[in-house]
Amino acid sequence: MELAVIWFVAIAVLWIGFFLLEGFDFGVGVLLPFMGKRHSVDRRVAINAIGPVWDANEVWMITAVGAMFAAFPAWYASAFSGFYVPVLLILLALIVRGVAFEYRHKRDSDQWRNWWDRAIFVGSAVPAFLWGLIFANFVRGVAMDADHIVTASLLDLFNPYALLGGVMTLSLFILHGAVFLTLKTDGPVRVRARTASQWSAWVAVPAVAVFLLWTQAAHGAAWTLPLVLIAVAALVGGVAAARFRREGWSFLATAVTIVLTFTALLGSLFPNVLPSTTDPAFSLTVANASSADYTLTLMTWVAVVFLPLVLGYQAWSYWVFRKRVTGEQITRATVTAGKGEPDQAA
């Protein structure tokens, strides 16, 4: 197998890992206003459930973008210039979201926390929607000339297929986040998360099914069809498992759905990395967008050395913070610290 193909697969794995892990982070952020009354301890429970891991999960995105830049510089240049506005909005949203997590508890003020809760909601919903829109456009293709310069307008990116892709990722991540909260918390947050998982399924299941079937019909390969069918079946099974309070199986099912959904998407894209709707001859492919063999070889050795260390550290952090989060834990910890009970319900 050629190094360029290996690195396309590696980048696909990085993006899939990002959506799998950051997906429930985004979902929890969107659900935050619905996890308790304004300024309640229950909202702290939801935030603390993802607190130890959300920033580490974003490393997958940074690594994926860096790998695109090094392995496929033409893909990186065309994609991030042609999708400049959506990418900029994602970056701004992630910055606001990160600042909100860090500053929410800096002042003992209900109004202060309320504004940061809104920032977490927006900072989670915007990337969850726009990443789906961007990857849908990757598969569908964009107007691009012979010099691989994207000539599509911003309005062109908001086509029906891409908009459905955005709704698909947003709703799927909300469902994934709700199931994660049922698995990671206890008490009132767990009860509300169960309700949220059932309500979000009314949008997530049809959105995923229609989007994947549309993708398969328009762009799919023969080997992606089983992935599409299994992804939809897993999602339906995950919703059923959540209804019967089998949180572990439900989270596994939504995780499988995310993995198979993006595997089918990126598999439908291959061997292109950015198709041209102007003329197929103008498309960027794995072959014409890749770096030289020397660069790819050097990257491979670096990945072999450092990737196991990164994966090992992240697995260890998930193991350390594996226990459920409850409101009693937060209240007891803050009282012990002499700060009184934080975030009391308004």
N, C-alpha and C positions, 0 to 999 in steps of 0.2 A: 504494500500500500504506500502511495506517495506521501511525503511529509505534508504537503498542502492539504490533502484529504484528512490526514490524522489531525491536523490543527483545526480544520473545520469541525470535526467531531469533538475535539477538546473544547472549542469555543461554545459549541452547542451544549455540551455538558455543563459548562460554567453558567450559561444563561438559564438552563433548566434548574440547576442548583439554586440560583438566585431567586427564581420565581417560586420554587418549592418552599424555601426558607423565608424569604422576605414577603412571600404571599400572605402568610398568616399574620405577619407584622402589619402589613397594610390593612388586612381585614380587621384586626383588633383596633387599629387607629380609627378606621371609619366607624366602627361600632361603639367607640368610646362614649359618645353622648347618650347612648341608649343603655349603657351598663349600670346606670345609677342616677339618682337625682343630682342636680347641679352641685358640684363641690363635695360630693359624698366620698366616703372611704372606698365605696365600691369602684369608683373610677380609678382610685389608686391601685386597687387590686388588679384591674385590667392592665394598667400600665406596668405594674411590677411583674406581671406574667411574661412580658416580652423585654423588660428592662435589661436583663443580663445578656441578651443575644441580638437585639435589633441592629446594633452597630456592626457586629461581626458578620451578620447576614449580608450587609451591604458590601462587604469586601468581595463577595462573589461578583457583583456588578462591576466594581472597579477592576477586578482581574480580567473579566470578560472583555471590557472595553480596551484595557491595555493589551490583551492578546490580539484583539482585532487590529489595533494600531500596528503592532509588530509583525503579525503574520500576514495580514491582508490590508496593507496601507491604502490601497485604492478603494476598497470597501469602506474602510473607516472614513476616508476623506469625502467620498460621495454621499454616504449615508448621513454623516453628522453635519454636512453642509446643507444637504437637501432637506433634512429634518431639523433644521436649526431651531425653529420656534418651539416645537414639541419637546425637544431635548432640553432647551433652556428652561422651559416651564417645569420639567421634571427636576432639573438641578435646583432651581429656586425652591420648589416644593420640598425636596429632601433637606435642603439647608434649613428652611423654616421648621420642618418637623424635628430635625436634630436639636435645634436651639430650644424648641418647645419642651422636649423631653428633659433637657438639662436645666431650664430656667423655671419650669412650672412650680417647683417647690421652694424657690428662692425667697418668696415673700408670703407671709401669712395673710393673704388677702383673697377673698372669694372672687372679686372682679379680676384680679391678676390671673388666678388659675383658670377662670372661665375663658379668658382670651387665649391662653395657651392651649386649652382643650380644643378650641376652634381651630387653632393652627395645626394641631395634630390631626384633626379630621381632614382638613384641606390638604395638608402635606402628605396624607396617606391616600386620599381618593384620587388626586390628580395623577400621581405616577401609576397607580393601579389601572386607571383608564388609558393613559397615554402610551404605556408600554404595549398594551394590546393593540392600540391603533398603529403604532410604529411597526410591530412585527407582522401585523396583517398586511401593511403596505409593502414590507419586505417580500412577502410571498406573492402578493398580487402584482407587484412591480410598479415603477413610477416612470414618468416621462424623463428620458435621459438621452443626451446626444452622443455623437461618436467619440467625444473626448471624456465621456463618463461624467459629465456635469449634469446634475439633476435640474431639469427645467420645469418641473411640476410646481404649481403654485400652492400656497398654504391651503386654499380651498380644495384643491385636488386630493390632498391627503385625507380630507374628511369625507371620503366616499362611503357608500352604504356598507360595503364589506368591511372596511376599516373601522367604521363606527360600531358595527356589530362586534368586531374583535375587541374594541375597548369595553363595551358592555359585558362581553364574555369574561374578560380578565377581572374587571371590577367586581362583578357578581360572584365569580368563582373564588376570588380572594376573600370576599366578605364571608362566604360560606366556610371557607378554609379557616379563617380567623375565628369564627363563631365556634366551630368544632374544636379548635385549639383551646379556646377558653373553657369549654366543658371538660377538657382533658386536664387543664393546668390549674384550674381554680376550684373553689368550693363555696358554698353558701349562695347568697342572692345572685352573684355574678354568674355562677354556673347555671342557675335556673333561667336567667335572662338570656344567656348564650344559647341554651337549648331552644328557646323560643325563636331567637334570631336565626338559628340554623334552619329552622323549618320555614320561616318567612322568606329568607334569602334564596332557598331552594326553588321557590316558584319562579324566580328570574334566572338563576344560575343553570338549572337543568335544561330548559329550552334554549337558552342562549348558547351554551356549550354544544348541545346537540345540533342546532341549526348551523352554527359557525363551522363546526368540524365537518358536517356533511357537505356544506357549501365548499369548503376548502378541498375536500376529497373529490367532489365532482368537477371543480374547476382546475385544480392544480395537483391533485394527489397522484401518487404512484400506487401500483398494485400492492406493495408491501405495507403501505400506510393505512389501508382500509381496515385490517384487523386491529390496529392501534386505535383508530377512531371508534370502532364498535366497542372495544374493551373499555376505553375511556368513558364513554357514555354510560355503559353498564356499571362501571365502578362508581360513577357519581350517583346514579340512582341507588345503588346498594349502600353507599355512604350515607345518603339522606335517610334511608330506611333504618340503618344501624343507629343513627343519631336519634331517631324517633323512639327506638327501643332502649336508649341510654347505653349503647355499647360504644363509648367514646373512642376507645382505642382502635376498634375496627373502622369506625367512621373517619377518624383522622387518617388512617392508612389508606382508605378508599379515596378521599379527596386528594391526598398526596399522589397516589397512583394516577388519578385523573390529570393533575397538573403535569406530571412527568410525561405521560403519554400524549397529552394535548400538544405540548411544545415539541416533543419528538416528532409527531406527525407534521407539525408546522414546518420545522426545520428540515425534515425529510422531504417535504413537498418542495421546499426551496432548492435543495441540492439538485444538480451541481452548480446552480447559480448561487450567488450571494446577494445580488441586487439585479433583478430582471428589468429590462427596459421595455416599456410599453410603446415607445416610439418605433423601435426596430429591434427584434430579438438579437440582431448582430451587435448591437450596442451594449448588450447585457454584460454585467460583471460576473465572472465565474470563478470557481475555485482555482482554475488554471491561470487566468489572466490577471487576477487581483492579488496573487500571493507574492510574498517576498522571495528573495533568493534562497537556494537550498542551504547556504552557509548560515543565514539568519535563522531559518527554521530548525536546523540542526542544533545550533547554540541554544535556542529557546527550549528545545526538547530536553537537553541535559539539565538546564536550570529547573525545568518543571519536575523532572525525575527526582532532583535533590530536595526541592523545597515544598512541593505539593503534599507529600506525606506528613511533613511537620505541621502545615497549616490545617490539614484535615484532622490530624490527631489532636491539635489544640482545641479546635472547634467541637469535636466530639467530647472531649474532656469537659468543656464548659457546659455543654448540654447535660452531661451526667451530673455535674456538681449542682446545677440549679434545676434538678428534675422534679422536686417536690411541688405539691400544690400550693398555691398562694391563697390566703384567706384574709378577710378583714380583721379578724382577731389578732393575727400575727402583726399586721401593720400597726394597729392601735396599741398593742402591748409593747412593741419596739419603741414607738415614739413616746409613750408614757414613761418607759424605763429611761429613755434619754432625757426626760425632764421637759419635754416640749408640749405635753398635753396631747389631746386627740386631734389630729390634723384633719382638714377637709371635712368638717362636719356638714351634714346636709342642711341646705338652706331652709 
